[in-house]
């Protein structure tokens, strides 16, 4: 019985230490925020820090659109966004459009790369026709 209690107590200590370490790391990250840092809030909004005033952080998600956030609402720092567009990507995109038009596509894919409902159902309907 005593061994069982010691094991449970040891596991509780391990869990508490992990949580404390994570809280310390989060606090250090928030203390080190400075103007120009790219951050993500705990709700998932990305932006650039424009000012830090005590417990209030001003984030600019779109140029000219600032929003004020409570410091503990900042989830993490992120690497600055980079553009990955290259000539190869443009060639691949134009080839995909050509393939879609050859296959009788409607060209209604969403601009963010998701397929329309018709494009998702088409392969299923085509398989049923055979």
Backbone atoms as SQL, in Angstrom:
CREATE TABLE atoms (id INTEGER PRIMARY KEY, chain TEXT, resi INTEGER, resn TEXT, atom TEXT, x REAL, y REAL, z REAL);
INSERT INTO atoms VALUES
  (1, 'A', 1, 'UNK', 'N', 0.824, -1.198, 0.000),
  (2, 'A', 1, 'UNK', 'CA', 0.000, 0.000, 0.000),
  (3, 'A', 1, 'UNK', 'C', 0.868, 1.262, 0.000),
  (4, 'A', 2, 'UNK', 'N', 1.947, 1.220, 0.742),
  (5, 'A', 2, 'UNK', 'CA', 2.831, 2.372, 0.835),
  (6, 'A', 2, 'UNK', 'C', 3.513, 2.640, -0.502),
  (7, 'A', 3, 'UNK', 'N', 3.888, 1.583, -1.207),
  (8, 'A', 3, 'UNK', 'CA', 4.533, 1.735, -2.517),
  (9, 'A', 3, 'UNK', 'C', 3.564, 2.393, -3.497),
  (10, 'A', 4, 'UNK', 'N', 2.312, 1.988, -3.443),
  (11, 'A', 4, 'UNK', 'CA', 1.292, 2.560, -4.314),
  (12, 'A', 4, 'UNK', 'C', 1.156, 4.071, -4.096),
  (13, 'A', 5, 'UNK', 'N', 1.147, 4.502, -2.842),
  (14, 'A', 5, 'UNK', 'CA', 1.041, 5.934, -2.533),
  (15, 'A', 5, 'UNK', 'C', 2.287, 6.691, -2.990),
  (16, 'A', 6, 'UNK', 'N', 3.462, 6.099, -2.838),
  (17, 'A', 6, 'UNK', 'CA', 4.700, 6.738, -3.260),
  (18, 'A', 6, 'UNK', 'C', 4.708, 6.918, -4.777),
  (19, 'A', 7, 'UNK', 'N', 4.249, 5.896, -5.517),
  (20, 'A', 7, 'UNK', 'CA', 4.198, 5.984, -6.976),
  (21, 'A', 7, 'UNK', 'C', 3.224, 7.084, -7.411),
  (22, 'A', 8, 'UNK', 'N', 2.064, 7.143, -6.806),
  (23, 'A', 8, 'UNK', 'CA', 1.083, 8.190, -7.156),
  (24, 'A', 8, 'UNK', 'C', 1.649, 9.566, -6.833),
  (25, 'A', 9, 'UNK', 'N', 2.269, 9.724, -5.679),
  (26, 'A', 9, 'UNK', 'CA', 2.864, 11.003, -5.298),
  (27, 'A', 9, 'UNK', 'C', 3.965, 11.400, -6.285),
  (28, 'A', 10, 'UNK', 'N', 4.787, 10.444, -6.708),
  (29, 'A', 10, 'UNK', 'CA', 5.851, 10.720, -7.684),
  (30, 'A', 10, 'UNK', 'C', 5.291, 11.175, -9.018),
  (31, 'A', 11, 'UNK', 'N', 4.229, 10.516, -9.481),
  (32, 'A', 11, 'UNK', 'CA', 3.597, 10.921, -10.741),
  (33, 'A', 11, 'UNK', 'C', 3.011, 12.333, -10.640),
  (34, 'A', 12, 'UNK', 'N', 2.394, 12.640, -9.517),
  (35, 'A', 12, 'UNK', 'CA', 1.853, 13.988, -9.329),
  (36, 'A', 12, 'UNK', 'C', 2.962, 15.035, -9.378),
  (37, 'A', 13, 'UNK', 'N', 4.090, 14.758, -8.750),
  (38, 'A', 13, 'UNK', 'CA', 5.214, 15.693, -8.780),
  (39, 'A', 13, 'UNK', 'C', 5.714, 15.895, -10.206),
  (40, 'A', 14, 'UNK', 'N', 5.826, 14.810, -10.983),
  (41, 'A', 14, 'UNK', 'CA', 6.275, 14.937, -12.366),
  (42, 'A', 14, 'UNK', 'C', 5.324, 15.806, -13.178),
  (43, 'A', 15, 'UNK', 'N', 4.024, 15.585, -13.011),
  (44, 'A', 15, 'UNK', 'CA', 3.049, 16.379, -13.772),
  (45, 'A', 15, 'UNK', 'C', 3.101, 17.850, -13.371),
  (46, 'A', 16, 'UNK', 'N', 3.249, 18.112, -12.075),
  (47, 'A', 16, 'UNK', 'CA', 3.296, 19.506, -11.629),
  (48, 'A', 16, 'UNK', 'C', 4.558, 20.186, -12.147),
  (49, 'A', 17, 'UNK', 'N', 5.675, 19.489, -12.180),
  (50, 'A', 17, 'UNK', 'CA', 6.918, 20.082, -12.681),
  (51, 'A', 17, 'UNK', 'C', 6.810, 20.416, -14.161),
  (52, 'A', 18, 'UNK', 'N', 6.181, 19.546, -14.949),
  (53, 'A', 18, 'UNK', 'CA', 5.997, 19.834, -16.371),
  (54, 'A', 18, 'UNK', 'C', 5.161, 21.094, -16.561),
  (55, 'A', 19, 'UNK', 'N', 4.081, 21.201, -15.798),
  (56, 'A', 19, 'UNK', 'CA', 3.217, 22.378, -15.922),
  (57, 'A', 19, 'UNK', 'C', 3.940, 23.648, -15.499),
  (58, 'A', 20, 'UNK', 'N', 4.705, 23.571, -14.421),
  (59, 'A', 20, 'UNK', 'CA', 5.450, 24.750, -13.979),
  (60, 'A', 20, 'UNK', 'C', 6.471, 25.187, -15.013),
  (61, 'A', 21, 'UNK', 'N', 7.165, 24.217, -15.615),
  (62, 'A', 21, 'UNK', 'CA', 8.157, 24.539, -16.641),
  (63, 'A', 21, 'UNK', 'C', 7.490, 25.204, -17.840),
  (64, 'A', 22, 'UNK', 'N', 6.348, 24.680, -18.266),
  (65, 'A', 22, 'UNK', 'CA', 5.624, 25.265, -19.396),
  (66, 'A', 22, 'UNK', 'C', 5.161, 26.683, -19.056),
  (67, 'A', 23, 'UNK', 'N', 4.674, 26.884, -17.839),
  (68, 'A', 23, 'UNK', 'CA', 4.244, 28.222, -17.427),
  (69, 'A', 23, 'UNK', 'C', 5.423, 29.191, -17.384),
  (70, 'A', 24, 'UNK', 'N', 6.576, 28.728, -16.902),
  (71, 'A', 24, 'UNK', 'CA', 7.771, 29.580, -16.881),
  (72, 'A', 24, 'UNK', 'C', 8.193, 29.966, -18.291),
  (73, 'A', 25, 'UNK', 'N', 8.165, 28.988, -19.209),
  (74, 'A', 25, 'UNK', 'CA', 8.542, 29.264, -20.598),
  (75, 'A', 25, 'UNK', 'C', 7.578, 30.263, -21.239),
  (76, 'A', 26, 'UNK', 'N', 6.281, 30.093, -20.982),
  (77, 'A', 26, 'UNK', 'CA', 5.290, 31.025, -21.529),
  (78, 'A', 26, 'UNK', 'C', 5.481, 32.429, -20.971),
  (79, 'A', 27, 'UNK', 'N', 5.733, 32.524, -19.675),
  (80, 'A', 27, 'UNK', 'CA', 5.947, 33.825, -19.053),
  (81, 'A', 27, 'UNK', 'C', 7.190, 34.507, -19.624),
  (82, 'A', 28, 'UNK', 'N', 8.258, 33.736, -19.815),
  (83, 'A', 28, 'UNK', 'CA', 9.489, 34.296, -20.391),
  (84, 'A', 28, 'UNK', 'C', 9.255, 34.784, -21.817),
  (85, 'A', 29, 'UNK', 'N', 8.488, 34.003, -22.598),
  (86, 'A', 29, 'UNK', 'CA', 8.180, 34.415, -23.971),
  (87, 'A', 29, 'UNK', 'C', 7.401, 35.728, -23.966),
  (88, 'A', 30, 'UNK', 'N', 6.422, 35.844, -23.077),
  (89, 'A', 30, 'UNK', 'CA', 5.609, 37.075, -23.022),
  (90, 'A', 30, 'UNK', 'C', 6.438, 38.272, -22.562),
  (91, 'A', 31, 'UNK', 'N', 7.350, 38.037, -21.632),
  (92, 'A', 31, 'UNK', 'CA', 8.208, 39.134, -21.164),
  (93, 'A', 31, 'UNK', 'C', 9.174, 39.598, -22.251),
  (94, 'A', 32, 'UNK', 'N', 9.533, 38.696, -23.158),
  (95, 'A', 32, 'UNK', 'CA', 10.507, 39.055, -24.184),
  (96, 'A', 32, 'UNK', 'C', 9.859, 39.617, -25.450),
  (97, 'A', 33, 'UNK', 'N', 8.537, 39.801, -25.445),
  (98, 'A', 33, 'UNK', 'CA', 7.885, 40.372, -26.631),
  (99, 'A', 33, 'UNK', 'C', 8.388, 41.787, -26.877),
  (100, 'A', 34, 'UNK', 'N', 8.638, 42.072, -28.131),
  (101, 'A', 34, 'UNK', 'CA', 9.063, 43.422, -28.490),
  (102, 'A', 34, 'UNK', 'C', 8.400, 43.806, -29.805),
  (103, 'A', 35, 'UNK', 'N', 8.465, 45.069, -30.121),
  (104, 'A', 35, 'UNK', 'CA', 7.862, 45.586, -31.343),
  (105, 'A', 35, 'UNK', 'C', 8.486, 44.883, -32.549),
  (106, 'A', 36, 'UNK', 'N', 7.639, 44.426, -33.456),
  (107, 'A', 36, 'UNK', 'CA', 8.103, 43.760, -34.660),
  (108, 'A', 36, 'UNK', 'C', 8.032, 42.245, -34.598),
  (109, 'A', 37, 'UNK', 'N', 7.770, 41.674, -33.418),
  (110, 'A', 37, 'UNK', 'CA', 7.664, 40.215, -33.304),
  (111, 'A', 37, 'UNK', 'C', 6.371, 39.730, -33.931),
  (112, 'A', 38, 'UNK', 'N', 6.456, 38.598, -34.636),
  (113, 'A', 38, 'UNK', 'CA', 5.264, 37.939, -35.176),
  (114, 'A', 38, 'UNK', 'C', 4.737, 37.015, -34.089),
  (115, 'A', 39, 'UNK', 'N', 3.436, 37.117, -33.784),
  (116, 'A', 39, 'UNK', 'CA', 2.844, 36.302, -32.726),
  (117, 'A', 39, 'UNK', 'C', 1.537, 35.671, -33.198),
  (118, 'A', 40, 'UNK', 'N', 1.126, 34.641, -32.462),
  (119, 'A', 40, 'UNK', 'CA', -0.195, 34.050, -32.648),
  (120, 'A', 40, 'UNK', 'C', -0.894, 34.091, -31.303),
  (121, 'A', 41, 'UNK', 'N', -2.114, 34.566, -31.286),
  (122, 'A', 41, 'UNK', 'CA', -2.864, 34.613, -30.044),
  (123, 'A', 41, 'UNK', 'C', -3.384, 33.222, -29.719),
  (124, 'A', 42, 'UNK', 'N', -3.880, 33.052, -28.510),
  (125, 'A', 42, 'UNK', 'CA', -4.412, 31.750, -28.116),
  (126, 'A', 42, 'UNK', 'C', -5.672, 31.401, -28.905),
  (127, 'A', 43, 'UNK', 'N', -6.310, 32.391, -29.519),
  (128, 'A', 43, 'UNK', 'CA', -7.492, 32.121, -30.339),
  (129, 'A', 43, 'UNK', 'C', -7.138, 31.897, -31.802),
  (130, 'A', 44, 'UNK', 'N', -5.846, 32.028, -32.150),
  (131, 'A', 44, 'UNK', 'CA', -5.399, 31.706, -33.498),
  (132, 'A', 44, 'UNK', 'C', -5.183, 32.884, -34.427),
  (133, 'A', 45, 'UNK', 'N', -5.282, 34.099, -33.936),
  (134, 'A', 45, 'UNK', 'CA', -5.056, 35.265, -34.790),
  (135, 'A', 45, 'UNK', 'C', -3.559, 35.559, -34.876),
  (136, 'A', 46, 'UNK', 'N', -3.074, 35.747, -36.088),
  (137, 'A', 46, 'UNK', 'CA', -1.676, 36.070, -36.315),
  (138, 'A', 46, 'UNK', 'C', -1.530, 37.575, -36.485),
  (139, 'A', 47, 'UNK', 'N', -0.397, 38.108, -36.052),
  (140, 'A', 47, 'UNK', 'CA', -0.159, 39.522, -36.231),
  (141, 'A', 47, 'UNK', 'C', 1.241, 39.910, -35.819),
  (142, 'A', 48, 'UNK', 'N', 1.534, 41.185, -36.016),
  (143, 'A', 48, 'UNK', 'CA', 2.835, 41.746, -35.664),
  (144, 'A', 48, 'UNK', 'C', 2.646, 42.689, -34.487),
  (145, 'A', 49, 'UNK', 'N', 3.491, 42.554, -33.479),
  (146, 'A', 49, 'UNK', 'CA', 3.405, 43.407, -32.298),
  (147, 'A', 49, 'UNK', 'C', 3.820, 44.818, -32.682),
  (148, 'A', 50, 'UNK', 'N', 2.948, 45.798, -32.398),
  (149, 'A', 50, 'UNK', 'CA', 3.284, 47.193, -32.684),
  (150, 'A', 50, 'UNK', 'C', 3.599, 47.974, -31.417),
  (151, 'A', 51, 'UNK', 'N', 3.076, 47.514, -30.268),
  (152, 'A', 51, 'UNK', 'CA', 3.452, 48.142, -29.006),
  (153, 'A', 51, 'UNK', 'C', 3.135, 47.212, -27.847),
  (154, 'A', 52, 'UNK', 'N', 3.910, 47.369, -26.778),
  (155, 'A', 52, 'UNK', 'CA', 3.692, 46.612, -25.549),
  (156, 'A', 52, 'UNK', 'C', 3.625, 47.635, -24.428),
  (157, 'A', 53, 'UNK', 'N', 2.496, 47.662, -23.719),
  (158, 'A', 53, 'UNK', 'CA', 2.305, 48.624, -22.638),
  (159, 'A', 53, 'UNK', 'C', 1.772, 47.881, -21.421),
  (160, 'A', 54, 'UNK', 'N', 2.684, 47.422, -20.569),
  (161, 'A', 54, 'UNK', 'CA', 2.274, 46.663, -19.384),
  (162, 'A', 54, 'UNK', 'C', 1.670, 45.329, -19.791),
  (163, 'A', 55, 'UNK', 'N', 0.398, 45.124, -19.436),
  (164, 'A', 55, 'UNK', 'CA', -0.297, 43.886, -19.772),
  (165, 'A', 55, 'UNK', 'C', -1.106, 43.992, -21.054),
  (166, 'A', 56, 'UNK', 'N', -0.920, 45.060, -21.825),
  (167, 'A', 56, 'UNK', 'CA', -1.662, 45.250, -23.072),
  (168, 'A', 56, 'UNK', 'C', -0.683, 45.238, -24.240),
  (169, 'A', 57, 'UNK', 'N', -0.981, 44.390, -25.214),
  (170, 'A', 57, 'UNK', 'CA', -0.158, 44.275, -26.417),
  (171, 'A', 57, 'UNK', 'C', -1.012, 44.700, -27.599),
  (172, 'A', 58, 'UNK', 'N', -0.484, 45.563, -28.437),
  (173, 'A', 58, 'UNK', 'CA', -1.191, 45.960, -29.647),
  (174, 'A', 58, 'UNK', 'C', -0.614, 45.175, -30.809),
  (175, 'A', 59, 'UNK', 'N', -1.516, 44.462, -31.508),
  (176, 'A', 59, 'UNK', 'CA', -1.118, 43.611, -32.627),
  (177, 'A', 59, 'UNK', 'C', -1.751, 44.153, -33.894),
  (178, 'A', 60, 'UNK', 'N', -0.983, 44.169, -34.951),
  (179, 'A', 60, 'UNK', 'CA', -1.480, 44.594, -36.258),
  (180, 'A', 60, 'UNK', 'C', -1.564, 43.351, -37.134),
  (181, 'A', 61, 'UNK', 'N', -2.799, 42.873, -37.384),
  (182, 'A', 61, 'UNK', 'CA', -2.973, 41.662, -38.185),
  (183, 'A', 61, 'UNK', 'C', -2.935, 41.980, -39.669),
  (184, 'A', 62, 'UNK', 'N', -3.433, 43.136, -40.038),
  (185, 'A', 62, 'UNK', 'CA', -3.397, 43.633, -41.404),
  (186, 'A', 62, 'UNK', 'C', -2.826, 45.037, -41.324),
  (187, 'A', 63, 'UNK', 'N', -2.014, 45.457, -42.281),
  (188, 'A', 63, 'UNK', 'CA', -1.446, 46.803, -42.195),
  (189, 'A', 63, 'UNK', 'C', -2.535, 47.862, -41.968),
  (190, 'A', 64, 'UNK', 'N', -2.360, 48.618, -40.900),
  (191, 'A', 64, 'UNK', 'CA', -3.297, 49.689, -40.579),
  (192, 'A', 64, 'UNK', 'C', -4.480, 49.249, -39.726),
  (193, 'A', 65, 'UNK', 'N', -4.522, 47.980, -39.291),
  (194, 'A', 65, 'UNK', 'CA', -5.638, 47.486, -38.483),
  (195, 'A', 65, 'UNK', 'C', -5.092, 46.951, -37.156),
  (196, 'A', 66, 'UNK', 'N', -4.927, 47.840, -36.168),
  (197, 'A', 66, 'UNK', 'CA', -4.406, 47.378, -34.878),
  (198, 'A', 66, 'UNK', 'C', -5.523, 46.823, -33.993),
  (199, 'A', 67, 'UNK', 'N', -5.158, 45.892, -33.122),
  (200, 'A', 67, 'UNK', 'CA', -6.099, 45.397, -32.114),
  (201, 'A', 67, 'UNK', 'C', -5.324, 45.217, -30.817),
  (202, 'A', 68, 'UNK', 'N', -6.013, 45.484, -29.706),
  (203, 'A', 68, 'UNK', 'CA', -5.362, 45.409, -28.401),
  (204, 'A', 68, 'UNK', 'C', -5.685, 44.069, -27.753),
  (205, 'A', 69, 'UNK', 'N', -4.671, 43.450, -27.148),
  (206, 'A', 69, 'UNK', 'CA', -4.816, 42.139, -26.534),
  (207, 'A', 69, 'UNK', 'C', -4.223, 42.155, -25.143),
  (208, 'A', 70, 'UNK', 'N', -4.838, 41.383, -24.260),
  (209, 'A', 70, 'UNK', 'CA', -4.311, 41.156, -22.926),
  (210, 'A', 70, 'UNK', 'C', -3.090, 40.249, -23.066),
  (211, 'A', 71, 'UNK', 'N', -1.995, 40.578, -22.415),
  (212, 'A', 71, 'UNK', 'CA', -0.728, 39.879, -22.592),
  (213, 'A', 71, 'UNK', 'C', -0.843, 38.350, -22.469),
  (214, 'A', 72, 'UNK', 'N', -1.546, 37.814, -21.463),
  (215, 'A', 72, 'UNK', 'CA', -1.645, 36.349, -21.385),
  (216, 'A', 72, 'UNK', 'C', -2.416, 35.706, -22.550),
  (217, 'A', 73, 'UNK', 'N', -3.074, 36.492, -23.389),
  (218, 'A', 73, 'UNK', 'CA', -3.781, 35.936, -24.545),
  (219, 'A', 73, 'UNK', 'C', -2.835, 35.647, -25.703),
  (220, 'A', 74, 'UNK', 'N', -1.579, 36.067, -25.593),
  (221, 'A', 74, 'UNK', 'CA', -0.606, 35.779, -26.646),
  (222, 'A', 74, 'UNK', 'C', -0.159, 34.336, -26.465),
  (223, 'A', 75, 'UNK', 'N', -0.387, 33.508, -27.490),
  (224, 'A', 75, 'UNK', 'CA', -0.089, 32.083, -27.391),
  (225, 'A', 75, 'UNK', 'C', 1.362, 31.749, -27.643),
  (226, 'A', 76, 'UNK', 'N', 1.940, 32.293, -28.724),
  (227, 'A', 76, 'UNK', 'CA', 3.326, 31.966, -29.039),
  (228, 'A', 76, 'UNK', 'C', 3.871, 32.929, -30.067),
  (229, 'A', 77, 'UNK', 'N', 5.210, 32.963, -30.147),
  (230, 'A', 77, 'UNK', 'CA', 5.885, 33.700, -31.208),
  (231, 'A', 77, 'UNK', 'C', 5.965, 32.777, -32.413),
  (232, 'A', 78, 'UNK', 'N', 5.859, 33.360, -33.597),
  (233, 'A', 78, 'UNK', 'CA', 5.972, 32.562, -34.814),
  (234, 'A', 78, 'UNK', 'C', 7.028, 33.183, -35.711),
  (235, 'A', 79, 'UNK', 'N', 7.541, 32.392, -36.637),
  (236, 'A', 79, 'UNK', 'CA', 8.493, 32.913, -37.601),
  (237, 'A', 79, 'UNK', 'C', 7.763, 33.851, -38.545),
  (238, 'A', 80, 'UNK', 'N', 8.418, 34.910, -38.998),
  (239, 'A', 80, 'UNK', 'CA', 7.771, 35.824, -39.938),
  (240, 'A', 80, 'UNK', 'C', 7.321, 35.081, -41.196),
  (241, 'A', 81, 'UNK', 'N', 6.184, 35.488, -41.709),
  (242, 'A', 81, 'UNK', 'CA', 5.658, 34.853, -42.918),
  (243, 'A', 81, 'UNK', 'C', 6.594, 35.119, -44.082),
  (244, 'A', 82, 'UNK', 'N', 6.795, 34.092, -44.887),
  (245, 'A', 82, 'UNK', 'CA', 7.626, 34.236, -46.077),
  (246, 'A', 82, 'UNK', 'C', 6.837, 33.788, -47.281),
  (247, 'A', 83, 'UNK', 'N', 7.191, 34.324, -48.413),
  (248, 'A', 83, 'UNK', 'CA', 6.501, 33.948, -49.639),
  (249, 'A', 83, 'UNK', 'C', 7.254, 32.797, -50.286),
  (250, 'A', 84, 'UNK', 'N', 6.512, 31.782, -50.695),
  (251, 'A', 84, 'UNK', 'CA', 7.114, 30.615, -51.319),
  (252, 'A', 84, 'UNK', 'C', 6.804, 30.544, -52.805),
  (253, 'A', 85, 'UNK', 'N', 6.192, 31.579, -53.339),
  (254, 'A', 85, 'UNK', 'CA', 5.837, 31.553, -54.755),
  (255, 'A', 85, 'UNK', 'C', 7.104, 31.586, -55.597),
  (256, 'A', 86, 'UNK', 'N', 7.144, 30.708, -56.571),
  (257, 'A', 86, 'UNK', 'CA', 8.271, 30.692, -57.496),
  (258, 'A', 86, 'UNK', 'C', 7.744, 30.343, -58.874),
  (259, 'A', 87, 'UNK', 'N', 8.608, 30.369, -59.840),
  (260, 'A', 87, 'UNK', 'CA', 8.201, 30.046, -61.209),
  (261, 'A', 87, 'UNK', 'C', 7.707, 28.611, -61.291),
  (262, 'A', 88, 'UNK', 'N', 8.314, 27.697, -60.519),
  (263, 'A', 88, 'UNK', 'CA', 7.884, 26.305, -60.531),
  (264, 'A', 88, 'UNK', 'C', 6.453, 26.175, -60.029),
  (265, 'A', 89, 'UNK', 'N', 6.103, 26.909, -58.963),
  (266, 'A', 89, 'UNK', 'CA', 4.745, 26.853, -58.437),
  (267, 'A', 89, 'UNK', 'C', 3.749, 27.375, -59.445),
  (268, 'A', 90, 'UNK', 'N', 4.102, 28.448, -60.146),
  (269, 'A', 90, 'UNK', 'CA', 3.193, 29.005, -61.140),
  (270, 'A', 90, 'UNK', 'C', 2.999, 28.022, -62.295),
  (271, 'A', 91, 'UNK', 'N', 4.069, 27.346, -62.687),
  (272, 'A', 91, 'UNK', 'CA', 3.975, 26.354, -63.761),
  (273, 'A', 91, 'UNK', 'C', 3.081, 25.203, -63.320),
  (274, 'A', 92, 'UNK', 'N', 3.246, 24.736, -62.099),
  (275, 'A', 92, 'UNK', 'CA', 2.440, 23.637, -61.590),
  (276, 'A', 92, 'UNK', 'C', 0.972, 24.041, -61.539),
  (277, 'A', 93, 'UNK', 'N', 0.685, 25.268, -61.129),
  (278, 'A', 93, 'UNK', 'CA', -0.694, 25.734, -61.053),
  (279, 'A', 93, 'UNK', 'C', -1.319, 25.807, -62.442),
  (280, 'A', 94, 'UNK', 'N', -0.574, 26.288, -63.437),
  (281, 'A', 94, 'UNK', 'CA', -1.133, 26.374, -64.784),
  (282, 'A', 94, 'UNK', 'C', -1.319, 24.982, -65.375),
  (283, 'A', 95, 'UNK', 'N', -0.427, 24.032, -65.069),
  (284, 'A', 95, 'UNK', 'CA', -0.602, 22.664, -65.532),
  (285, 'A', 95, 'UNK', 'C', -1.839, 22.035, -64.906),
  (286, 'A', 96, 'UNK', 'N', -2.081, 22.314, -63.628),
  (287, 'A', 96, 'UNK', 'CA', -3.254, 21.764, -62.953),
  (288, 'A', 96, 'UNK', 'C', -4.533, 22.318, -63.575),
  (289, 'A', 97, 'UNK', 'N', -4.537, 23.605, -63.932),
  (290, 'A', 97, 'UNK', 'CA', -5.717, 24.194, -64.574),
  (291, 'A', 97, 'UNK', 'C', -5.956, 23.566, -65.941),
  (292, 'A', 98, 'UNK', 'N', -4.875, 23.317, -66.674),
  (293, 'A', 98, 'UNK', 'CA', -5.009, 22.696, -67.988),
  (294, 'A', 98, 'UNK', 'C', -5.552, 21.278, -67.851),
  (295, 'A', 99, 'UNK', 'N', -5.073, 20.532, -66.869),
  (296, 'A', 99, 'UNK', 'CA', -5.547, 19.171, -66.643),
  (297, 'A', 99, 'UNK', 'C', -7.015, 19.179, -66.252),
  (298, 'A', 100, 'UNK', 'N', -7.394, 20.136, -65.434),
  (299, 'A', 100, 'UNK', 'CA', -8.782, 20.230, -64.998),
  (300, 'A', 100, 'UNK', 'C', -9.700, 20.548, -66.174),
  (301, 'A', 101, 'UNK', 'N', -9.277, 21.452, -67.047),
  (302, 'A', 101, 'UNK', 'CA', -10.118, 21.802, -68.189),
  (303, 'A', 101, 'UNK', 'C', -10.183, 20.640, -69.182),
  (304, 'A', 102, 'UNK', 'N', -9.105, 19.844, -69.302),
  (305, 'A', 102, 'UNK', 'CA', -9.129, 18.673, -70.169),
  (306, 'A', 102, 'UNK', 'C', -10.073, 17.611, -69.631),
  (307, 'A', 103, 'UNK', 'N', -10.171, 17.512, -68.306),
  (308, 'A', 103, 'UNK', 'CA', -11.013, 16.490, -67.697),
  (309, 'A', 103, 'UNK', 'C', -12.454, 16.949, -67.592),
  (310, 'A', 104, 'UNK', 'N', -12.766, 18.081, -68.136),
  (311, 'A', 104, 'UNK', 'CA', -14.138, 18.581, -68.083),
  (312, 'A', 104, 'UNK', 'C', -14.454, 19.298, -66.796),
  (313, 'A', 105, 'UNK', 'N', -13.446, 19.848, -66.153),
  (314, 'A', 105, 'UNK', 'CA', -13.650, 20.542, -64.887),
  (315, 'A', 105, 'UNK', 'C', -14.403, 21.837, -65.095),
  (316, 'A', 106, 'UNK', 'N', -15.065, 22.232, -64.061),
  (317, 'A', 106, 'UNK', 'CA', -15.842, 23.462, -64.142),
  (318, 'A', 106, 'UNK', 'C', -15.011, 24.672, -63.788),
  (319, 'A', 107, 'UNK', 'N', -13.817, 24.441, -63.245),
  (320, 'A', 107, 'UNK', 'CA', -12.962, 25.566, -62.878),
  (321, 'A', 107, 'UNK', 'C', -13.498, 26.324, -61.680),
  (322, 'A', 108, 'UNK', 'N', -14.232, 25.636, -60.814),
  (323, 'A', 108, 'UNK', 'CA', -14.840, 26.300, -59.683),
  (324, 'A', 108, 'UNK', 'C', -14.122, 26.031, -58.378),
  (325, 'A', 109, 'UNK', 'N', -12.844, 25.640, -58.437),
  (326, 'A', 109, 'UNK', 'CA', -12.150, 25.407, -57.188),
  (327, 'A', 109, 'UNK', 'C', -11.984, 26.740, -56.469),
  (328, 'A', 110, 'UNK', 'N', -12.043, 26.670, -55.170),
  (329, 'A', 110, 'UNK', 'CA', -11.937, 27.875, -54.359),
  (330, 'A', 110, 'UNK', 'C', -10.529, 28.449, -54.488),
  (331, 'A', 111, 'UNK', 'N', -10.351, 29.745, -54.310),
  (332, 'A', 111, 'UNK', 'CA', -9.028, 30.348, -54.458),
  (333, 'A', 111, 'UNK', 'C', -8.031, 29.859, -53.416),
  (334, 'A', 112, 'UNK', 'N', -8.506, 29.307, -52.299),
  (335, 'A', 112, 'UNK', 'CA', -7.583, 28.842, -51.279),
  (336, 'A', 112, 'UNK', 'C', -7.134, 27.405, -51.505),
  (337, 'A', 113, 'UNK', 'N', -7.521, 26.790, -52.627),
  (338, 'A', 113, 'UNK', 'CA', -7.046, 25.466, -52.960),
  (339, 'A', 113, 'UNK', 'C', -8.001, 24.347, -52.603),
  (340, 'A', 114, 'UNK', 'N', -9.115, 24.651, -51.925),
  (341, 'A', 114, 'UNK', 'CA', -10.076, 23.617, -51.591),
  (342, 'A', 114, 'UNK', 'C', -10.937, 23.305, -52.804),
  (343, 'A', 115, 'UNK', 'N', -11.436, 22.097, -52.871),
  (344, 'A', 115, 'UNK', 'CA', -12.289, 21.698, -53.978),
  (345, 'A', 115, 'UNK', 'C', -13.729, 22.099, -53.721),
  (346, 'A', 116, 'UNK', 'N', -14.445, 22.357, -54.808),
  (347, 'A', 116, 'UNK', 'CA', -15.868, 22.658, -54.668),
  (348, 'A', 116, 'UNK', 'C', -16.616, 21.357, -54.413),
  (349, 'A', 117, 'UNK', 'N', -17.862, 21.471, -54.031),
  (350, 'A', 117, 'UNK', 'CA', -18.671, 20.284, -53.756),
  (351, 'A', 117, 'UNK', 'C', -18.803, 19.408, -55.002),
  (352, 'A', 118, 'UNK', 'N', -18.959, 20.040, -56.169),
  (353, 'A', 118, 'UNK', 'CA', -19.092, 19.287, -57.418),
  (354, 'A', 118, 'UNK', 'C', -17.821, 18.514, -57.728),
  (355, 'A', 119, 'UNK', 'N', -16.664, 19.130, -57.478),
  (356, 'A', 119, 'UNK', 'CA', -15.395, 18.463, -57.758),
  (357, 'A', 119, 'UNK', 'C', -15.169, 17.278, -56.829),
  (358, 'A', 120, 'UNK', 'N', -15.690, 17.357, -55.620),
  (359, 'A', 120, 'UNK', 'CA', -15.533, 16.257, -54.681),
  (360, 'A', 120, 'UNK', 'C', -16.433, 15.094, -55.082),
  (361, 'A', 121, 'UNK', 'N', -17.660, 15.384, -55.527),
  (362, 'A', 121, 'UNK', 'CA', -18.621, 14.333, -55.867),
  (363, 'A', 121, 'UNK', 'C', -18.387, 13.729, -57.245),
  (364, 'A', 122, 'UNK', 'N', -17.728, 14.444, -58.139),
  (365, 'A', 122, 'UNK', 'CA', -17.552, 13.981, -59.513),
  (366, 'A', 122, 'UNK', 'C', -16.902, 12.600, -59.609),
  (367, 'A', 123, 'UNK', 'N', -15.767, 12.327, -58.933),
  (368, 'A', 123, 'UNK', 'CA', -15.166, 10.992, -59.066),
  (369, 'A', 123, 'UNK', 'C', -16.119, 9.890, -58.594),
  (370, 'A', 124, 'UNK', 'N', -16.898, 10.162, -57.556),
  (371, 'A', 124, 'UNK', 'CA', -17.839, 9.150, -57.060),
  (372, 'A', 124, 'UNK', 'C', -18.922, 8.888, -58.100),
  (373, 'A', 125, 'UNK', 'N', -19.455, 9.940, -58.707),
  (374, 'A', 125, 'UNK', 'CA', -20.489, 9.771, -59.736),
  (375, 'A', 125, 'UNK', 'C', -19.928, 9.058, -60.958),
  (376, 'A', 126, 'UNK', 'N', -18.705, 9.405, -61.364),
  (377, 'A', 126, 'UNK', 'CA', -18.097, 8.780, -62.524),
  (378, 'A', 126, 'UNK', 'C', -17.866, 7.295, -62.300),
  (379, 'A', 127, 'UNK', 'N', -17.492, 6.898, -61.074),
  (380, 'A', 127, 'UNK', 'CA', -17.292, 5.477, -60.768),
  (381, 'A', 127, 'UNK', 'C', -18.600, 4.723, -60.810),
  (382, 'A', 128, 'UNK', 'N', -19.685, 5.351, -60.405),
  (383, 'A', 128, 'UNK', 'CA', -21.007, 4.699, -60.389),
  (384, 'A', 128, 'UNK', 'C', -21.539, 4.482, -61.804),
  (385, 'A', 129, 'UNK', 'N', -21.130, 5.297, -62.779),
  (386, 'A', 129, 'UNK', 'CA', -21.627, 5.178, -64.145),
  (387, 'A', 129, 'UNK', 'C', -21.084, 3.932, -64.848),
  (388, 'A', 130, 'UNK', 'N', -19.888, 3.501, -64.437),
  (389, 'A', 130, 'UNK', 'CA', -19.255, 2.337, -65.096),
  (390, 'A', 130, 'UNK', 'C', -19.908, 1.047, -64.755);
